[in-house]
């Protein structure tokens, strides 16, 4: 059993490593601790976990499902961006060498970053960067993300060393990198 899990079981407390915020069927956001599986409501406006979610009985769950079928707005606002200028490394998934880049902003749906190596739209890639404490719940938490390029700047296909490419990448999943 991993050391961290044993400590959690023994002490009854958890250092919490949170998943990327997800949207529930009712439209609200939540995060799950990857260590102890506790669920918390998440508020994208304040970038904070609000309160722990307690699971309800099946009868209450049915009533909630009925309410969730109520009329929903047609227009959905764009995801809130967290501006951050930090380093990141990226590469084609499981292949090749790592390239250096810089994160411009981060949202619930993905990352906008600059780099010197161009990748085509729909390319699967990996990124390593430090997840902000507002999302992960921990300081200095590096993550390895699986992502897909969904937009790339429209410029010359060949890039000189001085010209940087700008990418928007959708995060498909991530896991924490522990230094041990």
N, C-alpha and C positions, 0 to 999 in steps of 0.2 A: 504494500500500500504506500503511496507517496507520502513523504514526510509531512507535507502541509495538511493533507487530509487527516492523518493520524493526530496532528496537533489540534485540528478543528474538533475531532470527535472527543478528544480528551478534555480540552479546555472549554468547549461549548461556545467558543467565539470563532469568528472567521475574519480574515484580513480582506475579504471580498475582492474578487477580480471579476468585473462586470462585462457582460456581453455588450455588443453594439445595441443601442436602443432599438426596439422593435415596436411595430404598430399592432395593437390587438384588434380583434374583429369589431369592437365598438369604436375604434378610431383613436383611442388613447394610447400613449406610449408606455413601455415598461422595459426594465432591464432585469436580467437574471444573473446571479452570481455563478460563475463557472466552477466554484469550489463547493459551495454548500447548497446551491439551487434555490436560494431565497429570491423572491420576486419583489421588485420595487417599481412603483409608478415613476415615470420620468417626465419632466417638464422641459421641452426644448426651448421655451422662451427664457427660462432662468438657467438652463443647462445644469439642472440638479435633480437628484432623486428626491421624490416628494415624501413617500411613505411606503412602508412594506405592505405588500398585497397579501391578504389572507384569503385562502380559497374558501368558496361557499359550497353549501350543500347542493345536491342535484336539483331540488325543487326551486331554490333561488336562482340557480344557473339557467333553468328554463325560462324564468321570468325575465332575466337579463337578455337572453337571446331574443325574446319577443320584442323588447324595447329597442334592441340594436337594429331591427328592421325598419325603424322609423325613417322618415325622409331625411336624406343626407344632402348637404350642399353639393352643387355641381362643380363649382370652382374650388380647387384645392391649392392653398398657398404653397409657394416654393419653399423647399427645406431651408431652415435657418443655417447660415454659414458661420463657422467659428474661424475668424481670421487668425492665422498663425504662420509664422515664417520660420520653419525649421528644416533641418536636413532630412533627406530620405534616400534610401538606396532602392533601386528597382532593376528588374530583369524579366526576360521572357520566362514563363513558369517552368521551373525545374531545369532550365538550360542556361548556358552561357555565363558570362561574367556580370558582375553587378555594376551599375552606373549610378553616379551621384546626381541628386536632384534637390529641389527645394519645394516644400509644401507652401502653397499660397493660402488655401483655406480648406476646411474640413466640414462636412455636413453629415446628417444621418444617412444620406444616400451615397456619399463618396468623397473623393479627394480631388482637388485641383492642384496640379504641380507642374513645375518647369524642370526640364532636363536637357542634356545634350544629345542623347540617343533617341531617335524617332522610332515609334512602333505604329503599326497600322491600327485603324479602328477595329474593334472586336478581338484584338490580341489578348490572350490570357497572360497575366503577369503576376509577379510577386513584388511586394513592397515591404520594407522594414523601416519603421519610424517610431518615435516616442508618442504614445497616445496621450492626449491631454488629460490631466487629472479630473477635469469636469466630466469626462466620459467614462474613464476607467475606474475612478475612485482611488487611484494610487499615484504617487509621484514616481517619476523615472520608470514607467512601465513601457518597455519596448514591445512591439507587436510585429508579427509576420502576417501580412494580409494577402489573401488571394483576391485578385481584381480583374476587371475587364475594361479595356480602353473603350469609352463610349464617344468621346470627341477628341480631336486633335486639331491644333491650329492649322489653318489653310495657308501653306507657304510652299516654298520650293521643297521638293522631295529630298534633296540632298542637303544636309546640314553642315555648315562649317563649325569649327570649334567655338567661334564667338556667337553664333546664332543658337538661341535656346528654343526648344520645342515646348509647347504648352499642351498639357493633357488633362482631360477629365476622366477619372476612372471610378467605376462603380465597385464598391467593396462587396465581395461575395461572401467573405468570412475572414476571421482572423483568430490567432491564438497568441497568448502571451509568451514572450521569450524570457526564460529565467536564467540568470547568470549563476551557474553552479558547476 
